Amino acid sequence: MNNLFISYDLKNPGQNYDRVITAIKELGSWAKVQYSLWFVSSTYTAKQAADIVQRAQDANDTLIVIDATNNDAAWYGLGTEVSEHIQKHWNRQTAGVSRY
């Protein structure tokens, strides 16, 4: 099982929280940590989980899934500067950081 932390920001227009929350809950055993931060114990990888949740979002929303078990992450919509910063500073010893 993978320990996934999922964080999102739903922007206007749209903001279909129910659809996004349903997608997150379907990934595995979950706990809502903060308003838009979730912990999920899942068989999915960070990329797989990000792909599933992203399909429930609008094109202008942001998402990051961090796999604490495998030192991996995947994201959508974070912007070039943030994406490059994460990739540059992520502990690369075992990381498989992905940019989407």
Order of alpha helices (4+ residues) and beta strands (2+ residues): beta-alpha-beta-beta-alpha-beta-beta-alpha
